[in-house]
Amino acid sequence: MREVLNASDYPYAQDDYQKEFKKLLIQIICCYKMMLNDNIELADDEEKIRDRLLYAYLKNNVVRKKIELTDFLFDKEVPEDKSSGRTDIKIQTQNTFEDTKAYYIIECKRLNNQNLTGISGLNSEYVKNGICRFVYDFYSSYFGINGMVGFVVDNLDIDNNITNLNSLLNKDLIDDKGKIVNAMPLQEIKPIQLNEDFKYSYISIHQTTSQNEITLYHLMFDFSKNIACT
């Protein structure tokens, strides 16, 4: 039987949570690769892409058993307890049964090749209505670790676009609630190797408004060849 980690009495729990989350991300990357191998056709729509990933793969019991994803439960658009936020993907672990606050969040955003450094493009959306939702505690972060997935829907140099995203991290932006927000980076987005067959994984660190430090992992999924022509 797997031992459940408890942050209150396990001195190196943070390292274990990092390892657990990295393992989870690697399995999500496996699902992305399966989507590409299945040559699926997708609408240029964030929610529809997320739902396809979620229902056809992350919540598919055949897939879950195949890639050993059965330690996690995935749900979409779950309301947060302490805000009006609704998470794109909430991920429960075995720790959630010990403490209902103990879960991870994945926020999903579309990315295209337009207005890459502007305050109104999808890159800006990724920062002000994605990263900043964690920074401003709109989304909870029990473990101090959460994730972002960028759905790339156009031909885009993804590595170069990380530079564009970083250029927006220190800017004051206006979110979808009309609030001025800033991503408050302690470390800009930089590459990290999670899977040797997947190069578009990154990490950033931010100061939250509650004076905590949060680590965000970023996965960039290139679906530019899978978007249906309209």
N, CA, C and O of each residue as an XYZ file, in Angstrom:
920
protein
N       0.840     -1.202      0.000
C       0.000      0.000      0.000
C       0.870      1.244      0.000
O       1.829      1.320      0.768
N       0.559      2.227     -0.847
C       1.349      3.445     -0.936
C       1.156      4.297      0.299
O       0.030      4.508      0.749
N       2.278      4.795      0.857
C       2.228      5.664      2.016
C       1.789      7.061      1.596
O       2.314      7.608      0.626
N       0.843      7.637      2.308
C       0.361      8.976      2.007
C       1.256      9.993      2.706
O       1.515      9.866      3.903
N       1.726     10.990      1.983
C       2.577     12.020      2.548
C       1.743     13.012      3.339
O       0.602     13.304      2.979
N       2.309     13.522      4.405
C       1.629     14.515      5.223
C       2.611     15.644      5.502
O       3.626     15.446      6.170
N       2.300     16.828      4.987
C       3.239     17.952      5.087
C       3.521     18.339      6.529
O       4.575     18.912      6.807
N       2.624     18.049      7.445
C       2.784     18.498      8.821
C       3.811     17.688      9.596
O       4.398     18.199     10.550
N       4.043     16.442      9.212
C       4.970     15.629      9.988
C       6.038     14.956      9.129
O       6.743     14.068      9.607
N       6.162     15.364      7.882
C       7.149     14.754      6.994
C       8.115     15.843      6.558
O       7.758     16.661      5.711
N       9.364     15.885      7.122
C      10.246     17.038      6.965
C      10.683     17.326      5.544
O      11.016     18.470      5.237
N      10.696     16.349      4.676
C      11.133     16.586      3.309
C       9.982     16.435      2.318
O      10.178     16.036      1.170
N       8.783     16.762      2.783
C       7.597     16.570      1.951
C       7.672     17.364      0.655
O       7.246     16.870     -0.389
N       8.211     18.600      0.696
C       8.230     19.423     -0.492
C       8.966     18.748     -1.640
O       8.531     18.823     -2.789
N      10.079     18.089     -1.335
C      10.806     17.358     -2.369
C       9.949     16.243     -2.949
O       9.970     15.994     -4.154
N       9.203     15.582     -2.089
C       8.353     14.492     -2.564
C       7.218     15.020     -3.437
O       6.845     14.393     -4.428
N       6.675     16.171     -3.065
C       5.620     16.764     -3.878
C       6.151     17.187     -5.238
O       5.474     17.033     -6.255
N       7.373     17.723     -5.251
C       7.994     18.084     -6.528
C       8.143     16.853     -7.415
O       7.831     16.897     -8.605
N       8.619     15.761     -6.837
C       8.789     14.517     -7.597
C       7.438     13.992     -8.085
O       7.313     13.541     -9.223
N       6.431     14.055     -7.214
C       5.103     13.580     -7.582
C       4.541     14.402     -8.731
O       3.971     13.853     -9.674
N       4.703     15.724     -8.650
C       4.144     16.590     -9.683
C       4.886     16.422    -11.002
O       4.268     16.441    -12.066
N       6.196     16.259    -10.943
C       6.962     16.023    -12.164
C       6.530     14.711    -12.826
O       6.404     14.634    -14.049
N       6.306     13.681    -12.004
C       5.822     12.409    -12.546
C       4.472     12.602    -13.224
O       4.225     12.071    -14.307
N       3.603     13.366    -12.572
C       2.286     13.661    -13.138
C       2.416     14.374    -14.480
O       1.720     14.028    -15.435
N       3.299     15.362    -14.560
C       3.486     16.103    -15.799
C       4.006     15.208    -16.914
O       3.590     15.341    -18.065
N       4.905     14.304    -16.581
C       5.419     13.356    -17.582
C       4.292     12.498    -18.140
O       4.270     12.198    -19.333
N       3.362     12.105    -17.284
C       2.228     11.304    -17.741
C       1.271     12.133    -18.592
O       0.680     11.618    -19.541
N       1.113     13.420    -18.256
C       0.294     14.297    -19.097
C       0.952     14.471    -20.461
O       0.269     14.510    -21.484
N       2.275     14.576    -20.473
C       3.007     14.643    -21.744
C       2.758     13.375    -22.563
O       2.601     13.446    -23.782
N       2.720     12.230    -21.906
C       2.412     10.967    -22.610
C       1.045     11.045    -23.284
O       0.874     10.572    -24.407
N       0.071     11.644    -22.593
C      -1.266     11.790    -23.171
C      -1.225     12.714    -24.380
O      -1.897     12.462    -25.380
N      -0.441     13.781    -24.292
C      -0.281     14.686    -25.431
C       0.291     13.933    -26.630
O      -0.194     14.100    -27.749
N       1.292     13.129    -26.417
C       1.896     12.360    -27.508
C       0.899     11.368    -28.106
O       0.899     11.125    -29.313
N       0.053     10.802    -27.249
C      -0.985      9.901    -27.748
C      -1.969     10.665    -28.624
O      -2.434     10.141    -29.636
N      -2.287     11.893    -28.246
C      -3.185     12.717    -29.050
C      -2.590     12.959    -30.434
O      -3.296     12.885    -31.439
N      -1.291     13.247    -30.484
C      -0.631     13.460    -31.770
C      -0.610     12.182    -32.592
O      -0.872     12.196    -33.795
N      -0.294     11.074    -31.924
C      -0.250      9.787    -32.634
C      -1.624      9.386    -33.162
O      -1.735      8.726    -34.195
N      -2.658      9.787    -32.447
C      -4.026      9.497    -32.887
C      -4.492     10.435    -33.998
O      -5.581     10.279    -34.549
N      -3.643     11.411    -34.313
C      -3.919     12.354    -35.404
C      -5.301     12.994    -35.256
O      -6.065     13.088    -36.217
N      -5.601     13.428    -34.043
C      -6.922     13.986    -33.764
C      -7.074     15.363    -34.400
O      -6.095     16.082    -34.597
N      -8.304     15.713    -34.714
C      -8.625     17.032    -35.229
C      -9.271     17.838    -34.113
O     -10.168     17.356    -33.422
N      -8.803     19.076    -33.943
C      -9.265     19.897    -32.837
C      -9.817     21.225    -33.325
O      -9.348     21.777    -34.320
N     -10.800     21.724    -32.631
C     -11.282     23.082    -32.877
C     -10.320     24.066    -32.243
O      -9.652     23.753    -31.257
N     -10.253     25.268    -32.821
C      -9.411     26.318    -32.258
C     -10.137     26.952    -31.077
O     -10.563     28.106    -31.128
N     -10.264     26.163    -30.014
C     -11.066     26.556    -28.861
C     -10.436     25.947    -27.608
O     -10.279     24.730    -27.511
N     -10.079     26.803    -26.657
C      -9.374     26.342    -25.464
C     -10.131     25.259    -24.698
O      -9.557     24.231    -24.340
N     -11.403     25.487    -24.450
C     -12.171     24.534    -23.652
C     -12.334     23.199    -24.369
O     -12.284     22.144    -23.737
N     -12.531     23.241    -25.690
C     -12.701     21.992    -26.438
C     -11.404     21.193    -26.495
O     -11.432     19.964    -26.438
N     -10.273     21.877    -26.607
C      -8.988     21.172    -26.585
C      -8.759     20.562    -25.211
O      -8.360     19.403    -25.096
N      -9.014     21.355    -24.163
C      -8.863     20.836    -22.800
C      -9.757     19.628    -22.562
O      -9.321     18.628    -21.992
N     -11.007     19.722    -22.999
C     -11.937     18.618    -22.776
C     -11.501     17.360    -23.509
O     -11.673     16.252    -23.001
N     -10.943     17.523    -24.689
C     -10.473     16.348    -25.433
C      -9.326     15.675    -24.684
O      -9.300     14.452    -24.548
N      -8.385     16.472    -24.203
C      -7.281     15.943    -23.406
C      -7.803     15.271    -22.143
O      -7.342     14.195    -21.760
N      -8.769     15.919    -21.503
C      -9.270     15.433    -20.225
C     -10.081     14.152    -20.362
O      -9.793     13.161    -19.691
N     -11.101     14.166    -21.233
C     -12.034     13.046    -21.278
C     -11.544     11.860    -22.099
O     -11.834     10.712    -21.765
N     -10.804     12.129    -23.169
C     -10.347     11.028    -24.015
C      -9.068     10.389    -23.495
O      -8.704      9.289    -23.910
N      -8.382     11.083    -22.580
C      -7.087     10.567    -22.140
C      -6.942     10.567    -20.607
O      -6.819      9.493    -20.018
N      -6.953     11.715    -19.956
C      -6.667     11.775    -18.519
C      -7.730     11.070    -17.680
O      -7.414     10.550    -16.609
N      -8.982     11.041    -18.139
C     -10.049     10.366    -17.411
C     -10.455      9.040    -18.059
O     -11.403      8.388    -17.620
N      -9.739      8.658    -19.088
C     -10.018      7.399    -19.787
C      -9.339      6.264    -19.028
O      -8.112      6.235    -18.933
N     -10.116      5.333    -18.488
C      -9.550      4.292    -17.628
C      -8.559      3.391    -18.350
O      -7.610      2.900    -17.740
N      -8.769      3.171    -19.634
C      -7.819      2.351    -20.400
C      -6.463      3.056    -20.467
O      -5.418      2.444    -20.244
N      -6.502      4.344    -20.776
C      -5.266      5.129    -20.844
C      -4.637      5.237    -19.464
O      -3.422      5.084    -19.332
N      -5.420      5.491    -18.452
C      -4.910      5.649    -17.088
C      -4.141      4.417    -16.626
O      -3.079      4.533    -16.014
N      -4.678      3.245    -16.921
C      -3.992      2.018    -16.535
C      -2.742      1.786    -17.370
O      -1.727      1.300    -16.871
N      -2.829      2.137    -18.639
C      -1.710      1.914    -19.556
C      -0.480      2.711    -19.149
O       0.639      2.201    -19.212
N      -0.676      3.966    -18.729
C       0.471      4.815    -18.393
C       0.614      5.023    -16.882
O       1.341      5.915    -16.444
N      -0.072      4.209    -16.093
C       0.038      4.228    -14.635
C      -0.325      5.599    -14.063
O       0.442      6.202    -13.311
N      -1.501      6.070    -14.436
C      -1.997      7.364    -14.006
C      -3.091      7.226    -12.948
O      -3.813      8.184    -12.671
N      -3.214      6.049    -12.362
C      -4.337      5.749    -11.474
C      -4.179      6.327    -10.065
O      -5.077      6.169     -9.238
N      -3.049      7.000     -9.774
C      -2.890      7.643     -8.469
C      -3.542      9.023     -8.434
O      -3.557      9.676     -7.391
N      -4.078      9.468     -9.567
C      -4.614     10.824     -9.663
C      -6.042     10.804    -10.205
O      -6.407      9.948    -11.011
N      -6.839     11.766     -9.746
C      -8.183     11.970    -10.271
C      -8.259     13.373    -10.860
O      -7.779     14.331    -10.255
N      -8.863     13.493    -12.038
C      -8.916     14.755    -12.766
C     -10.362     15.237    -12.900
O     -11.255     14.466    -13.251
N     -10.574     16.514    -12.616
C     -11.882     17.125    -12.799
C     -11.704     18.504    -13.420
O     -10.682     19.157    -13.211
N     -12.711     18.949    -14.191
C     -12.614     20.254    -14.844
C     -13.524     21.280    -14.195
O     -14.583     20.958    -13.655
N     -13.069     22.545    -14.266
C     -13.859     23.706    -13.853
C     -14.489     23.521    -12.467
O     -15.691     23.708    -12.277
N     -13.643     23.152    -11.519
C     -14.108     22.979    -10.150
C     -14.013     24.316     -9.412
O     -12.966     24.962     -9.467
N     -15.077     24.750     -8.722
C     -15.015     26.022     -7.986
C     -13.997     25.951     -6.853
O     -13.887     24.938     -6.164
N     -13.258     27.039     -6.673
C     -12.336     27.150     -5.555
C     -13.109     27.519     -4.289
O     -14.116     28.224     -4.352
N     -12.631     27.039     -3.142
C     -13.329     27.279     -1.880
C     -13.233     28.730     -1.417
O     -14.179     29.258     -0.832
N     -12.079     29.387     -1.678
C     -11.835     30.709     -1.107
C     -11.877     31.838     -2.128
O     -11.508     32.968     -1.810
N     -12.314     31.555     -3.335
C     -12.435     32.602     -4.344
C     -13.540     32.219     -5.313
O     -14.162     31.165     -5.185
N     -13.773     33.095     -6.287
C     -14.782     32.804     -7.300
C     -14.181     32.072     -8.489
O     -14.842     31.894     -9.512
N     -12.931     31.647     -8.357
C     -12.250     30.980     -9.457
C     -12.783     29.584     -9.738
O     -13.284     28.899     -8.847
N     -12.664     29.182    -10.988
C     -12.995     27.821    -11.394
C     -11.775     27.273    -12.125
O     -11.412     27.760    -13.196
N     -11.158     26.271    -11.548
C      -9.912     25.744    -12.093
C     -10.169     24.999    -13.400
O     -11.182     24.312    -13.538
N      -9.250     25.134    -14.363
C      -9.385     24.376    -15.609
C      -9.350     22.878    -15.330
O     -10.255     22.144    -15.727
N      -8.304     22.432    -14.649
C      -8.197     21.016    -14.273
C      -7.734     20.926    -12.823
O      -6.659     21.416    -12.475
N      -8.541     20.306    -11.990
C      -8.176     20.028    -10.603
C      -7.700     18.584    -10.515
O      -8.339     17.676    -11.049
N      -6.585     18.381     -9.845
C      -5.984     17.044     -9.766
C      -5.900     16.623     -8.307
O      -5.137     17.193     -7.528
N      -6.679     15.635     -7.951
C      -6.650     15.094     -6.599
C      -5.643     13.948     -6.515
O      -5.483     13.162     -7.449
N      -4.974     13.879     -5.369
C      -4.013     12.807     -5.120
C      -4.484     12.015     -3.904
O      -5.543     12.292     -3.341
N      -3.694     11.040     -3.512
C      -4.049     10.291     -2.309
C      -4.016     11.191     -1.081
O      -4.704     10.908     -0.100
N      -3.241     12.258     -1.110
C      -3.207     13.197      0.003
C      -4.535     13.927      0.185
O      -4.851     14.374      1.287
N      -5.311     14.049     -0.889
C      -6.580     14.765     -0.817
C      -7.548     14.081      0.139
O      -8.423     14.731      0.712
N      -7.394     12.774      0.313
C      -8.274     12.046      1.230
C      -7.931     12.342      2.687
O      -8.763     12.157      3.575
N      -6.685     12.808      2.933
C      -6.267     13.212      4.270
C      -6.613     14.672      4.530
O      -7.010     15.040      5.635
N      -6.455     15.510      3.487
C      -6.703     16.940      3.602
C      -7.331     17.405      2.296
O      -6.692     17.349      1.246
N      -8.566     17.861      2.352
C      -9.293     18.205      1.129
C      -8.688     19.407      0.401
O      -9.037     19.662     -0.752
N      -7.788     20.151      1.054
C      -7.106     21.269      0.400
C      -5.898     20.813     -0.409
O      -5.313     21.599     -1.154
N      -5.531     19.566     -0.267
C      -4.295     19.054     -0.876
C      -4.557     18.561     -2.298
O      -4.816     17.377     -2.517
N      -4.487     19.468     -3.248
C      -4.661     19.098     -4.652
C      -3.829     20.036     -5.517
O      -3.404     21.104     -5.078
N      -3.609     19.608     -6.761
C      -2.880     20.423     -7.735
C      -3.872     21.047     -8.721
O      -5.008     20.593     -8.862
N      -3.413     22.090     -9.389
C      -4.223     22.759    -10.404
C      -3.415     22.902    -11.686
O      -2.231     23.238    -11.651
N      -4.060     22.646    -12.808
C      -3.495     22.938    -14.124
C      -4.374     23.990    -14.801
O      -5.579     23.792    -14.961
N      -3.776     25.087    -15.189
C      -4.477     26.130    -15.931
C      -4.085     26.023    -17.398
O      -2.899     25.937    -17.714
N      -5.061     26.026    -18.295
C      -4.823     25.858    -19.739
C      -5.100     27.168    -20.472
O      -6.077     27.860    -20.183
N      -4.226     27.499    -21.427
C      -4.398     28.702    -22.236
C      -3.996     28.420    -23.680
O      -3.020     27.715    -23.935
N      -4.756     28.977    -24.619
C      -4.366     28.936    -26.032
C      -3.236     29.922    -26.281
O      -3.156     30.962    -25.627
N      -2.356     29.593    -27.235
C      -1.297     30.498    -27.671
C      -1.247     30.491    -29.195
O      -1.276     29.433    -29.822
N      -1.170     31.693    -29.787
C      -1.020     31.784    -31.243
C       0.186     32.659    -31.563
O       0.977     32.975    -30.675
N       0.330     33.055    -32.832
C       1.519     33.810    -33.240
C       1.226     35.286    -33.473
O       1.917     35.947    -34.248
N       0.202     35.798    -32.801
C      -0.198     37.189    -33.001
C       0.049     38.026    -31.746
O      -0.157     37.567    -30.623
N       0.497     39.271    -31.966
C       0.649     40.241    -30.880
C       1.414     39.640    -29.697
O       0.934     39.650    -28.564
N       2.590     39.127    -29.975
C       3.312     38.298    -29.010
C       3.808     39.048    -27.775
O       3.993     38.447    -26.717
N       4.022     40.334    -27.904
C       4.472     41.111    -26.741
C       3.464     42.184    -26.354
O       3.766     43.050    -25.534
N       2.272     42.136    -26.935
C       1.254     43.141    -26.657
C       0.453     42.833    -25.409
O       0.468     41.709    -24.907
N      -0.241     43.833    -24.917
C      -1.008     43.664    -23.681
C      -2.381     43.064    -23.934
O      -3.144     42.846    -22.993
N      -2.708     42.792    -25.204
C      -4.026     42.231    -25.511
C      -3.957     40.906    -26.268
O      -4.997     40.366    -26.645
N      -2.751     40.367    -26.499
C      -2.628     39.101    -27.214
C      -2.797     37.907    -26.290
O      -2.996     38.064    -25.086
N      -2.716     36.709    -26.865
C      -2.872     35.491    -26.063
C      -1.695     35.275    -25.115
O      -1.860     34.667    -24.058
N      -0.503     35.769    -25.481
C       0.604     35.711    -24.525
C       0.266     36.500    -23.265
O       0.526     36.058    -22.146
N      -0.317     37.675    -23.471
C      -0.739     38.475    -22.331
C      -1.803     37.752    -21.508
O      -1.783     37.798    -20.278
N      -2.737     37.078    -22.199
C      -3.756     36.292    -21.493
C      -3.113     35.200    -20.646
O      -3.543     34.935    -19.524
N      -2.083     34.574    -21.195
C      -1.371     33.500    -20.482
C      -0.823     34.015    -19.153
O      -0.821     33.304    -18.149
N      -0.354     35.272    -19.167
C       0.234     35.850    -17.960
C      -0.846     36.401    -17.027
O      -0.923     36.010    -15.862
N      -1.681     37.312    -17.542
C      -2.581     38.048    -16.642
C      -3.779     37.232    -16.171
O      -4.273     37.442    -15.063
N      -4.255     36.295    -17.009
C      -5.395     35.456    -16.610
C      -4.994     33.992    -16.444
O      -5.845     33.105    -16.395
N      -3.705     33.758    -16.360
C      -3.179     32.416    -16.125
C      -2.241     32.431    -14.935
O      -2.636     32.078    -13.824
N      -1.001     32.837    -15.161
C      -0.006     32.886    -14.087
C      -0.497     33.715    -12.904
O      -0.347     33.311    -11.751
N      -1.084     34.877    -13.194
C      -1.484     35.786    -12.115
C      -2.621     35.235    -11.262
O      -2.830     35.707    -10.144
N      -3.344     34.269    -11.751
C      -4.396     33.669    -10.928
C      -3.796     32.886     -9.762
O      -4.422     32.750     -8.710
N      -2.591     32.378     -9.953
C      -1.876     31.728     -8.853
C      -1.207     32.773     -7.965
O      -1.234     32.659     -6.739
N      -0.602     33.796     -8.586
C       0.107     34.829     -7.838
C      -0.823     35.577     -6.896
O      -0.429     35.922     -5.782
N      -2.056     35.832     -7.329
C      -3.005     36.596     -6.526
C      -3.939     35.696     -5.705
O      -4.980     36.143     -5.223
N      -3.555     34.430     -5.553
C      -4.300     33.476     -4.715
C      -5.741     33.305     -5.156
O      -6.595     32.901     -4.368
N      -6.011     33.613     -6.419
C      -7.324     33.318     -6.987
C      -7.494     31.805     -7.068
O      -8.594     31.277     -6.908
N      -6.378     31.122     -7.321
C      -6.301     29.667     -7.222
C      -5.440     29.310     -6.023
O      -4.432     29.967     -5.761
N      -5.826     28.289     -5.307
C      -5.064     27.863     -4.148
C      -3.811     27.087     -4.576
O      -3.707     26.602     -5.703
N      -2.888     26.992     -3.652
C      -1.643     26.277     -3.941
C      -1.132     25.626     -2.659
O      -0.164     26.086     -2.053
N      -1.785     24.577     -2.272
C      -1.470     23.886     -1.024
C      -0.019     23.426     -0.989
O       0.652     23.555      0.035
N       0.464     22.891     -2.097
C       1.816     22.355     -2.158
C       2.847     23.398     -2.593
O       4.047     23.124     -2.563
N       2.397     24.590     -2.995
C       3.319     25.581     -3.537
C       3.784     25.219     -4.935
O       4.786     25.748     -5.415
N       3.054     24.310     -5.601
C       3.416     23.823     -6.933
C       2.135     23.685     -7.745
O       1.171     23.075     -7.283
N       2.116     24.238     -8.936
C       1.003     24.042     -9.850
C       1.519     24.105    -11.284
O       2.722     24.236    -11.507
N       0.616     24.011    -12.251
C       1.059     23.930    -13.639
C       0.229     24.747    -14.607
O      -0.927     25.079    -14.345
N       0.849     25.061    -15.732
C       0.193     25.722    -16.855
C       0.446     24.878    -18.102
O       1.534     24.333    -18.285
N      -0.581     24.779    -18.961
C      -0.410     24.121    -20.258
C      -0.811     25.109    -21.341
O      -1.931     25.621    -21.351
N       0.117     25.370    -22.247
C      -0.172     26.227    -23.378
C      -0.539     25.394    -24.595
O       0.241     24.548    -25.032
N      -1.727     25.634    -25.142
C      -2.160     24.946    -26.361
C      -1.752     25.815    -27.559
O      -2.403     26.820    -27.844
N      -0.699     25.439    -28.245
C      -0.193     26.221    -29.373
C      -1.024     25.876    -30.606
O      -1.032     24.730    -31.056
N      -1.726     26.877    -31.151
C      -2.682     26.617    -32.234
C      -2.222     27.177    -33.579
O      -2.896     26.979    -34.590
N      -1.081     27.873    -33.605
C      -0.498     28.411    -34.835
C       0.954     27.952    -34.948
O       1.543     27.464    -33.984
N       1.520     28.120    -36.151
C       2.960     27.931    -36.284
C       3.662     28.970    -35.418
O       3.452     30.172    -35.584
N       4.489     28.504    -34.501
C       5.087     29.385    -33.509
C       6.410     28.798    -33.051
O       6.491     27.608    -32.748
N       7.452     29.627    -32.997
C       8.725     29.203    -32.419
C       8.555     29.230    -30.902
O       8.624     30.292    -30.282
N       8.338     28.081    -30.320
C       7.947     28.011    -28.914
C       9.049     28.517    -27.997
O       8.768     29.260    -27.057
N      10.290     28.133    -28.248
C      11.378     28.605    -27.390
C      11.507     30.120    -27.447
O      11.664     30.772    -26.415
N      11.439     30.683    -28.655
C      11.498     32.143    -28.769
C      10.313     32.803    -28.082
O      10.430     33.907    -27.549
N       9.167     32.121    -28.097
C       7.991     32.710    -27.470
C       8.111     32.758    -25.953
O       7.448     33.575    -25.314
N       8.933     31.909    -25.367
C       9.183     32.004    -23.930
C       9.811     33.349    -23.599
O       9.500     33.945    -22.568
N      10.694     33.828    -24.471
C      11.263     35.172    -24.293
C      10.168     36.227    -24.324
O      10.191     37.177    -23.541
N       9.210     36.059    -25.228
C       8.083     36.992    -25.303
C       7.252     36.957    -24.023
O       6.869     38.002    -23.499
N       6.977     35.762    -23.526
C       6.221     35.636    -22.275
C       6.975     36.277    -21.121
O       6.382     36.969    -20.293
N       8.295     36.044    -21.064
C       9.094     36.632    -19.983
C       9.069     38.157    -20.029
O       9.151     38.814    -18.992
N       8.956     38.717    -21.234
C       8.920     40.178    -21.349
C       7.661     40.766    -20.722
O       7.606     41.961    -20.433
N       6.655     39.929    -20.514
C       5.387     40.391    -19.941
C       5.285     40.170    -18.437
O       4.368     40.682    -17.794
N       6.222     39.410    -17.872
C       6.089     39.016    -16.468
C       6.182     40.195    -15.503
O       5.527     40.190    -14.461
N       6.981     41.199    -15.833
C       7.147     42.337    -14.935
C       6.263     43.522    -15.301
O       6.360     44.583    -14.685
N       5.405     43.348    -16.295
C       4.516     44.433    -16.696
C       3.229     44.420    -15.870
O       2.731     43.360    -15.489
N       2.710     45.595    -15.605
C       1.375     45.699    -15.020
C       0.351     45.501    -16.128
O       0.351     46.229    -17.121
N      -0.522     44.512    -15.954
C      -1.520     44.177    -16.951
C      -2.908     44.253    -16.317
O      -3.035     44.262    -15.092
N      -3.918     44.306    -17.129
C      -5.296     44.356    -16.623
C      -5.975     43.029    -16.924
O      -6.113     42.645    -18.085
N      -6.401     42.326    -15.872
C      -6.999     41.003    -16.053
C      -8.461     41.114    -16.458
O      -8.983     42.211    -16.653
N      -9.117     39.954    -16.581
C     -10.495     39.957    -17.072
C     -11.503     40.487    -16.047
O     -12.690     40.606    -16.349
N     -11.034     40.803    -14.846
C     -11.887     41.432    -13.834
C     -11.659     42.945    -13.776
O     -12.255     43.640    -12.953
N     -10.777     43.454    -14.673
C     -10.466     44.871    -14.674
C      -9.457     45.275    -13.621
O      -9.306     46.460    -13.323
N      -8.758     44.290    -13.050
C      -7.799     44.530    -11.977
C      -6.387     44.593    -12.547
O      -6.037     43.814    -13.434
N      -5.569     45.528    -12.035
C      -4.160     45.603    -12.435
C      -3.397     44.481    -11.729
O      -3.450     44.357    -10.505
N      -2.696     43.678    -12.506
C      -1.978     42.536    -11.945
C      -0.549     42.513    -12.474
O      -0.242     43.091    -13.517
N       0.312     41.834    -11.731
C       1.710     41.660    -12.110
C       2.123     40.260    -11.687
O       1.761     39.806    -10.602
N       2.874     39.574    -12.532
C       3.227     38.176    -12.264
C       4.286     38.015    -11.188
O       4.527     36.897    -10.732
N       4.917     39.088    -10.776
C       5.883     39.101     -9.670
C       6.854     37.920     -9.709
O       6.889     37.111     -8.782
N       7.639     37.824    -10.783
C       8.545     36.677    -10.903
C       9.748     36.769     -9.971
O      10.377     37.823     -9.868
N      10.062     35.692     -9.308
C      11.333     35.540     -8.606
C      12.336     34.850     -9.523
O      13.547     35.028     -9.391
N      11.815     34.070    -10.442
C      12.621     33.442    -11.495
C      11.779     33.394    -12.756
O      10.671     32.858    -12.736
N      12.284     33.943    -13.851
C      11.541     33.924    -15.107
C      11.379     32.497    -15.622
O      12.007     31.566    -15.117
N      10.538     32.342    -16.620
C      10.297     31.023    -17.222
C      11.575     30.545    -17.904
O      12.131     31.246    -18.749
N      12.038     29.354    -17.538
C      13.248     28.812    -18.143
C      13.046     27.326    -18.422
O      12.205     26.686    -17.790
N      13.815     26.768    -19.368
C      13.623     25.355    -19.731
C      13.973     24.408    -18.583
O      14.859     24.680    -17.772
N      13.256     23.300    -18.543
C      13.571     22.212    -17.622
C      13.289     20.904    -18.348
O      12.300     20.802    -19.074
N      14.138     19.911    -18.164
C      13.976     18.632    -18.861
C      13.159     17.680    -18.004
O      13.634     17.193    -16.978
N      11.928     17.416    -18.428
C      11.083     16.450    -17.728
C      11.065     15.105    -18.430
O      11.008     14.058    -17.785
N      11.114     15.139    -19.749
C      11.047     13.936    -20.576
C      12.007     14.129    -21.743
O      11.961     15.159    -22.416
N      12.867     13.159    -21.989
C      13.904     13.318    -23.017
C      13.321     13.442    -24.418
O      13.993     13.921    -25.331
N      12.090     13.017    -24.591
C      11.450     13.096    -25.906
C      10.519     14.298    -26.041
O       9.779     14.412    -27.018
N      10.561     15.196    -25.051
C       9.697     16.377    -25.083
C      10.514     17.573    -24.623
O      10.987     17.596    -23.487
N      10.686     18.563    -25.483
C      11.590     19.672    -25.184
C      10.906     20.922    -24.667
O      11.579     21.857    -24.233
N       9.573     20.959    -24.703
C       8.894     22.210    -24.394
C       8.307     22.222    -22.984
O       7.114     22.463    -22.803
N       9.135     21.966    -22.012
C       8.735     22.051    -20.607
C       9.604     23.109    -19.922
O      10.794     23.242    -20.211
N       8.982     23.855    -19.009
C       9.635     25.025    -18.420
C       9.201     25.167    -16.959
O       8.279     24.500    -16.490
N       9.904     26.063    -16.262
C       9.590     26.307    -14.855
C       9.774     27.780    -14.544
O      10.665     28.426    -15.097
N       8.937     28.319    -13.661
C       9.102     29.692    -13.173
C       8.737     29.719    -11.691
O       8.053     28.826    -11.190
N       9.202     30.753    -11.003
C       8.931     30.908     -9.575
C       8.403     32.325     -9.347
O       8.907     33.288     -9.926
N       7.387     32.436     -8.503
C       6.718     33.721     -8.294
C       6.452     33.967     -6.809
O       6.325     33.033     -6.017
N       6.371     35.243     -6.459
C       5.960     35.657     -5.116
C       4.457     35.911     -5.149
O       3.979     36.662     -5.999
N       3.717     35.305     -4.250
C       2.274     35.514     -4.225
C       1.922     36.717     -3.349
O       2.749     37.196     -2.574
N       0.701     37.192     -3.482
C       0.263     38.329     -2.674
C       0.156     37.970     -1.200
O       0.123     38.864     -0.355
N       0.102     36.683     -0.871
C       0.112     36.253      0.526
C       1.529     35.993      1.022
O       1.731     35.369      2.064
N       2.517     36.484      0.253
C       3.932     36.421      0.625
C       4.480     34.999      0.665
O       5.423     34.704      1.400
N       3.882     34.131     -0.129
C       4.404     32.785     -0.296
C       5.118     32.671     -1.633
O       4.947     33.515     -2.512
N       5.899     31.648     -1.779
C       6.599     31.378     -3.035
C       5.901     30.230     -3.748
O       5.602     29.202     -3.139
N       5.644     30.405     -5.027
C       4.984     29.350     -5.792
C       5.823     28.993     -7.011
O       6.342     29.863     -7.710
N       5.938     27.704     -7.245
C       6.618     27.194     -8.431
C       5.564     26.782     -9.458
O       4.637     26.035     -9.145
N       5.716     27.272    -10.673
C       4.815     26.896    -11.763
C       5.600     26.163    -12.837
O       6.643     26.632    -13.291
N       5.090     25.014    -13.235
C       5.637     24.279    -14.371
C       4.789     24.610    -15.596
O       3.568     24.736    -15.502
N       5.447     24.750    -16.742
C       4.771     25.122    -17.981
C       5.036     24.055    -19.043
O       6.187     23.716    -19.318
N       3.974     23.533    -19.631
C       4.076     22.607    -20.760
C       3.483     23.286    -21.976
O       2.382     23.833    -21.909
N       4.204     23.258    -23.091
C       3.708     23.833    -24.332
C       3.391     22.704    -25.316
O       4.292     22.025    -25.809
N       2.109     22.515    -25.593
C       1.654     21.440    -26.477
C       1.352     22.016    -27.860
O       0.446     22.833    -28.019
N       2.107     21.589    -28.838
C       1.967     22.103    -30.199
C       0.871     21.327    -30.934
O       1.078     20.194    -31.370
N      -0.287     21.955    -31.060
C      -1.407     21.374    -31.796
C      -1.636     22.115    -33.122
O      -2.709     22.002    -33.714
N      -0.643     22.863    -33.583
C      -0.839     23.703    -34.772
C      -1.226     22.907    -36.010
O      -1.918     23.428    -36.886
N      -0.792     21.657    -36.097
C      -1.125     20.823    -37.258
C      -2.417     20.052    -37.068
O      -2.862     19.344    -37.972
N      -3.023     20.188    -35.891
C      -4.241     19.436    -35.589
C      -5.492     20.298    -35.587
O      -6.603     19.787    -35.438
N      -5.315     21.612    -35.753
C      -6.444     22.523    -35.699
C      -7.233     22.437    -37.020
O      -6.671     22.581    -38.106
N      -8.522     22.202    -36.897
C      -9.387     22.073    -38.070
C      -9.506     23.398    -38.794
O      -9.639     24.451    -38.171
N      -9.456     23.336    -40.114
C      -9.633     24.525    -40.929
C     -11.104     24.931    -40.909
O     -11.994     24.083    -40.972
N     -11.345     26.228    -40.819
C     -12.735     26.707    -40.779
C     -13.047     27.526    -42.033
O     -14.165     28.017    -42.188
